Amino acid sequence: MFAIVFMKKILTACTEMFLSLGFKSVTMDDISKQLGISKKTLYTHYPNKHTLVKACVFHFFGYVTQKINTICATADNPICELYEIKVFMMQHIKNEKISPQFQLQKFYPEIFTELKEKQLHFMIDCVSKSLQSGVAMGLFRTNLNIPFIARLYFNGMMGIKDQRLFPPETFLHSQLMTDYLEYHLRAICTPKGIEIFNTIESHQHA
């Protein structure tokens, strides 16, 4: 039990460091100092940085998917759901100049590929259910091609994290998330859905 708690403590602290400083710049020395443990102890649990990065990535993925599932189960409607997810994700943007996805793709391509596959399956399922619910509630257009829209939404969410397309010197990721969500909703909402969208927007800017 102690070992499980201790490893979770390592993963939580390391994930925070990776999100704040990037996967490349954080060393095993930095991590051992931050945790107040010896490198020998750290290597006992994680024999190399690659193993630790992978553990952190999927630890964080599990945390995020759990939170999103909770939001989806409790939100008033699919539009509120998307806004609550956006707010939750923005809370984890530690450094606008650091793109964990970009660094992961560059320095740990195998981990990135595996993560992207898991993200794809999760988001296609989650977004498809959200779209179906929105159509049933009269908030989204009835003629939506749901499999297409779900994949398009996933592709766009991945795309706004690409620093080659959206260099951080020009684009803040938090603003990109806001702009992309508006772009998405205005494309699929009915007039009833737009009313809810406008109400949420007015409250956010009040």
N, C-alpha and C positions, 0 to 999 in steps of 0.2 A: 504493500500500500504506500509506504514512504517513497519507494522508488518511482511509483507512478506519479505521485504528487510532485516529486522533485523534477522529473522529466517534463511535466506540464509547466512547471515554473521556468525551466530552461526554454521551452518552446515559446512561451508567452513573452518572455524578455527578449529573446532573439528575434521574434517576429516584429516586435516593436522597433528594434534597432534596424532591421532590414527595411521596414517601411519608411523609417525616418531618414536613414543614411544611404540606403541602397545595398544591393547584394554584393557588389564588387568591393566597396570600401570597408565593410565590416570584416575584421579578421577574427580568428579564433582567440588571439590574444585580447582583443577588445572585449569579446564575449566573456572570457574567463574573468577579466577585471571587473566588468559590469556586474557579473553574478557573484563576485567575491569567492570564486572557487579556483582551484588549480587547473591548468591545462590538462594534466593527467586525468583528473576527475571528469572533465568535459569529454576527453577522448575515450573514456571508458564507456560513455553512453552513446557518443557519436564519433566514430573513428576518423572522420574527415569532414571538411566543410560541406562537400557535396551532399553527404548524408543528412547533415543538419539542415541545410537549405531545403532539401526535399521534405523533411519532416515538418519544418515550419510552414512551407507553402501549403501542404495538405491539412495541417492543423488549422491554419487560417481559413482555408476553403471550407472545411467542416463547420467552423464557427459562423462564417458568413451565410452558408446555405441554411443552417439552423435558424438564424435570425430572420432570413428572408421568408422561410416557411412559416415562421410565427407571424410575421407581418401579413402574409397572404391569408392566413387563417383568421385574422382579427380585424383587418381593414374594412371600412364601411362599403367600399366599392373599388373596382380595379384602378380608377384614376387616383384615389387617395392612396391606394396600395403602392403605385409607382412613385408617388411623391415621398411616401414614408421610406421606401427602399433607397431613394436618392439621398434623403437626409441621412440615413444610416451609413451609406457608403461614403458620403462626404465627411463624416466624422472620422473616417480612417485615412483621409488624405493628410499625411503628416508633413509632407514637403512637396509643394507644387512643382518644384524643379526635378524631383526624383520620380521616375516612372518605373515602379517595380516590374511591370510587365515587360517593358523594353529591356531592362537589365537582365531579367530572367531569360528572355528570348536570346539575348546576345551571349551571355556567359554560361547559361545552363539550358541549352536548347532541348535536351531530352526531357527535363522536368517541365519546361514550358509546353512542349507538345502534349505530354500526358495531362497537364492541368487544363489546357485548352479543350481537350476532348471531354473531360469531366464537366467543364463549364458549359460546353455546347449542349450536352445531354440534359444537364440541370435546367439551363435557361430555356431550351426549346419546350421542355415539359411545363415549366413554370409560366412562361409567357403565353403558351398555347391555352392553358387553363384560364389565365387572366383575360385573354381575348374572348374566349368562349363565354365567360361570365359577363364581360362587358356588352357583348352582343345580346345576350339574354336579358340584360337589364335595360337595354335600349340606349346605352351610352356609346357604343361603337357601331359602325355601319354593318348592316346585315350581309353585305356583299364582299366582306373581307375574305381574302385567301389566307386563312389562318396559318397554314404551314409556311407559306411564303413570308408573311409579315413577321412571324416568330423568328425565322432565320435572318431576315433583314435587320430586325432589332438587335439580335446577337452580334451580327457583323458590324453594325454601327457602334455598338458599345465597345467592341474590341478596337474598332478603327479610331475612336477618339482618344485612345490610350497610346496610339502610335506617334512617337515624338518626331518621326520623319514627316508625317502629315501635319501634325499640330505641334510645332516646336514650342517648348515651355516659355521661351523668351517672348513669344507673341500671344500664346493662348494659355489661360489658366484652366486647369483640368476641371475645377469646380464649376466654372462658367460653361465649359463644354458640356458637362453633364446636364446643366439646366437648359441650355439651348437645344441639346439633342432630345431631351424629354418633351419640350414644347413642340419641336419639329415632328416627333413621333405622334403625339396626341392630336395635334391639329390635322394630321393626315387621316386619322382613323375615327375621330369622334363624330357623333351626331350632334345636332343643335343642343340636345339635352346634356350630352357629355361636355360640350363646350361651355355651357353654363356652369357646370361643376368646376371645370378647369379654370374659368375666369374667377370664380369665387375663391378657389385655393390661391390663385396668383395674387388676388387683391389682398388676401390675409397675409401672404408672405411679404408683401411690400408695404404693409400698413405700419 
